[in-house]
Amino acid sequence: MPKIFYHHPGGATDVIDAVPGTSVMRAAITNGVDGIIGECGGQAMCATCHIYVREDYIGALPAMNEDEDEMLDVTSSPRDDERSRLACQIKVGPSLQEIAIDLPLTQVEP
């Protein structure tokens, strides 16, 4: 079963065993991981599932599409051109058996 490591800004880590085909966002919401909201339900329309992918996993990800790229320009926490992705656009499965991500400080403007 694919494994997702959610690293929180304060140092805590949630580790989730996810069903293959599940997005990093959906696994977080289903398992009560704080730090990912996913307001749009995974349609790449809200940027409330912004994450920073740890460097060791960036090469295993699918290419970013235009919608995701545009949404990353309006995230609450700063965009990192190398590591920022939307968790709704990354699915775990046969080609991605493990991923580690860092959660941003905030998903919405205060």
N, C-alpha and C positions, 0 to 999 in steps of 0.2 A: 504494500500500500504506500502511495507517495506520502512524503513527510514535508510539512511546512513549518519553518521556524520564524515566528513573529517576535522580533526584538523591539521592546518598548524603550522610549527615550530614558526612562529611569533605571534601566538595567535589567528588568525582568524579561523573561522569554516564555512565550507560549509555544508549545510544540503540538501540532495537530497531525494525525494520520487522516489523510483525505481520500475520498473515493476518486478513482481515476476519472478524468473528465470534468472535475470540479474546479471552478476558478478560485484563485487565492482569496478573492473578496468573499465569495459564497462560503468557503470553508471557515473564514473568520466570523462571519455573521452567524452561521449555523452553530458554531461552537462558542459563541459569546466572547470573542476576542475584542477587547477594547481598542479603539484607535482606528477602526475602519467603519465608516457609516454606510456607504453604498446607497445613497438616497435614490438614485435612478434605477436601482435593481440590476445593474450590470450592463447598461446600454451605452457606456462611455459618454454620458451627457451631464455629469455633475462634478467630477473630480473629487468626490468625497471618499475615494478609495485609493488615493495617492500613496505610493510606497516608494522606498529606496531599495532597489535590489542590491544585495551584496555582490561585490565584484566577481567572486568565483562563479556566479550563476548567470551573469549577463550574456555570455556567449551561447547559452543553451535556450535563450528566449526567442520566440518568433519575432519577426520584424514589427515595428510599431506602424500602425496605420495612421492615416491623416487625421481622423477624428480624435484618436488618442493623443496625438501630438498637439493638436489645438487645445484640448482640454487641459493638458499639462501646463499650458501658459496661464491658466487661471486658478492654480492651486493656492490654498491658504498658506502652506509652508513653501519655502523657496524650491524652485525646480532645480534639479541637478541634471544637466544634459546627459551625463553618462549613466546615472543610476535611477532616475525617476521613471516610473511606469504607473499605469492604473491597474490595480489588482484584479479588476473585473476582466481584463484582457489577457490574463495569464492563466492557463489551465494546466494542472498537473496531470501526469499520465505516463505512458510508456517512454516518451521522449524527455520527460522532466519528472524524475522520480524523487527529487528533493530540491527545495529552494529555501534560501534564507533571505529575509527582508528586514529592513529597519522601518519602523513606523515614524511618521513625522510628528512634530509636537502638536499640530492641530490639523483638522480637516475642514473647518469652517472658520470664517472671519469672526472674531469676537465682537 
